[in-house]
């Protein structure tokens, strides 16, 4: 880019920085002056029902989100000004080509040219955000899962047995979820409902009456 274009964009970034700093100052003052109890006009901030404070909580969270957004924007502006001083401003961080004055005029903090911004290799990260789960989830277990002993020789009352006893009284996986599972009634609405409690072999489930029915008829 030409020197006059760089100088123009630098002045634009400085102007944007002043606006962002003032916006951040106003937002921080608003957060400091906001008191949920005073806004409600109640003697206590603990109301009869937590939902009664939903609107006030939303506004508080919104102000913190705006503050975070402004801080991020300021950091990007400062980074752009540093890149102007080092001579790296206007160069795409992905392909190394010029970003172009038109794009920078519209978006002064841009670090990628329009081609790289739209390329599949860049945007694929955004499309995979739904798979970007916290690493802690790989260590989380379902209820009582840490004490399941299905793959061991342990025959004691374990976590799975505990979960079965609890889940038979109801859970989020019931007949109401028939569209997403194979449940048909409350008799099999829990894990392992088909298991033969107290039995180790199929033959153990045959009672005296069933045994008599299997005997040949005699005159």
C-alpha positions in Angstrom: 0.0 0.0 0.0 1.0 3.6 -0.5 2.3 5.7 2.4 -0.7 8.0 2.4 -3.0 4.9 2.6 -1.1 3.6 5.6 -1.2 7.0 7.3 -5.0 7.3 6.6 -5.6 3.8 8.1 -3.4 4.6 11.1 -5.5 7.7 11.8 -8.6 5.7 11.5 -7.3 3.1 13.9 -6.4 5.8 16.4 -9.9 7.3 16.1 -11.4 3.9 16.6 -9.3 3.4 19.7 -10.5 6.7 21.2 -14.1 5.7 20.6 -13.6 2.2 22.0 -11.8 3.5 25.2 -14.7 6.0 25.8 -17.3 3.3 25.2 -15.4 1.0 27.7 -15.2 3.7 30.3 -19.0 4.4 30.1 -19.8 0.7 30.3 -17.5 0.2 33.3 -19.1 3.1 35.1 -22.5 1.7 34.4 -21.5 -1.7 35.8 -20.0 0.0 38.9 -23.1 2.1 39.5 -25.6 -0.8 38.9 -27.0 -2.5 42.0 -29.6 -5.2 41.5 -31.2 -4.5 44.9 -31.7 -0.8 44.2 -33.0 -1.5 40.7 -35.6 -3.9 42.1 -36.6 -1.4 44.8 -36.7 -4.2 47.3 -35.3 -4.3 50.8 -33.5 -7.5 49.9 -31.9 -8.7 46.7 -33.2 -12.2 47.5 -36.7 -12.3 46.1 -39.5 -14.8 46.5 -38.5 -16.6 43.3 -35.1 -16.5 41.4 -36.9 -15.9 38.1 -38.1 -12.6 39.4 -34.5 -11.3 38.9 -34.1 -12.7 35.5 -34.3 -9.4 33.6 -31.8 -7.7 36.0 -29.4 -10.6 35.7 -29.6 -10.5 31.9 -28.8 -6.8 31.8 -25.8 -7.3 34.2 -24.5 -10.2 32.0 -25.0 -8.1 28.9 -22.8 -5.3 30.3 -20.0 -7.7 31.1 -20.3 -9.2 27.6 -20.0 -5.7 26.1 -17.0 -5.0 28.3 -15.3 -8.1 27.1 -16.1 -7.3 23.5 -14.6 -3.8 23.8 -11.5 -5.1 25.5 -11.0 -7.6 22.7 -11.5 -4.9 20.1 -9.0 -2.6 21.8 -6.4 -5.4 21.8 -6.9 -5.9 18.1 -6.6 -2.2 17.4 -3.3 -2.0 19.5 -2.0 -5.0 17.6 -2.8 -3.4 14.3 -1.0 -0.2 15.3 2.1 -2.3 16.3 2.0 -4.0 12.9 2.0 -0.6 11.2 5.2 0.3 13.1 6.8 -3.0 12.3 5.8 -2.8 8.6 3.6 -6.0 8.8 0.3 -4.2 8.6 -1.8 -5.0 5.5 -0.1 -8.4 4.9 -2.2 -11.5 5.2 -1.1 -13.7 8.0 -2.1 -16.8 6.2 -0.8 -16.4 2.6 1.5 -13.4 2.9 -0.3 -11.4 0.2 -1.5 -7.8 0.5 -4.9 -7.6 2.2 -5.9 -4.6 0.1 -6.8 -1.0 1.0 -10.5 -1.4 0.3 -10.9 -4.3 2.8 -8.8 -2.5 5.4 -10.8 0.7 5.0 -13.9 -1.3 5.8 -12.3 -3.4 8.5 -9.0 -1.8 9.7 -8.1 -4.7 12.1 -8.3 -7.4 9.4 -5.4 -9.8 9.5 -6.5 -11.9 6.5 -7.1 -11.1 2.9 -10.6 -11.7 1.6 -9.6 -14.9 -0.2 -8.1 -16.5 2.9 -11.0 -15.3 5.0 -13.3 -17.3 2.8 -11.1 -20.3 2.2 -12.2 -23.7 3.5 -9.0 -24.2 5.4 -9.7 -21.1 7.6 -13.4 -21.4 8.0 -13.4 -25.1 8.8 -12.4 -24.3 12.3 -15.6 -22.3 12.8 -17.7 -25.2 11.4 -16.1 -27.6 13.8 -16.9 -25.5 16.9 -19.6 -27.9 17.8 -17.0 -30.7 18.1 -14.7 -28.5 20.2 -15.8 -29.7 23.5 -14.0 -29.1 26.9 -11.3 -31.7 27.5 -12.9 -32.4 30.9 -15.8 -34.1 29.2 -13.6 -37.0 28.1 -13.1 -37.8 31.8 -16.7 -37.4 32.9 -18.8 -40.5 33.5 -22.6 -41.1 33.5 -24.1 -41.4 36.9 -22.3 -43.9 39.1 -20.2 -44.8 36.0 -16.9 -44.8 37.8 -18.0 -47.7 39.9 -19.4 -49.9 37.1 -17.7 -53.3 37.2 -19.2 -55.0 34.1 -15.9 -55.9 32.7 -14.5 -57.4 35.9 -15.1 -60.5 37.9 -16.7 -58.4 40.7 -20.2 -59.6 41.5 -20.8 -57.2 44.3 -23.5 -54.5 44.4 -21.8 -51.9 42.2 -22.5 -48.4 40.7 -24.6 -49.9 37.9 -26.9 -51.7 40.4 -27.2 -48.4 42.3 -28.1 -46.5 39.2 -30.7 -49.2 38.2 -32.4 -49.0 41.6 -32.6 -45.2 41.3 -33.5 -44.9 37.7 -36.5 -47.3 37.9 -38.3 -44.5 39.7 -38.0 -42.2 36.7 -35.4 -40.3 34.7 -35.2 -38.1 31.6 -35.1 -41.3 29.5 -38.7 -42.5 29.7 -41.6 -43.4 27.4 -41.9 -39.6 26.6 -38.7 -39.9 24.7 -39.9 -42.8 22.5 -38.9 -40.7 19.4 -35.2 -40.9 20.3 -35.0 -44.3 22.0 -36.5 -47.7 22.0 -38.5 -47.4 25.2 -42.1 -48.5 25.1 -43.2 -48.4 28.7 -42.0 -47.8 32.2 -41.0 -51.4 32.8 -37.9 -50.9 30.7 -37.2 -47.3 31.3 -33.8 -47.8 32.9 -30.4 -49.3 32.0 -30.3 -53.1 32.3 -34.0 -53.4 33.0 -33.9 -56.7 31.1 -31.4 -58.2 33.5 -32.4 -61.2 35.7 -31.7 -59.8 39.2 -30.3 -62.5 41.6 -29.8 -65.0 38.8 -26.6 -66.2 37.4 -27.8 -68.7 34.8 -30.9 -68.9 32.7 -31.9 -72.2 34.3 -32.2 -70.4 37.6 -35.2 -68.5 36.4 -37.2 -71.8 36.0 -39.5 -72.1 39.0 -41.3 -75.3 40.2 -44.4 -74.5 38.2 -42.4 -74.0 35.0 -40.5 -77.1 35.7 -43.7 -79.2 36.1 -44.9 -77.9 32.7 -41.8 -79.3 31.1 -42.4 -82.8 32.5 -44.0 -85.3 30.1 -47.6 -86.0 30.8 -48.3 -89.3 32.5 -51.6 -91.2 32.8 
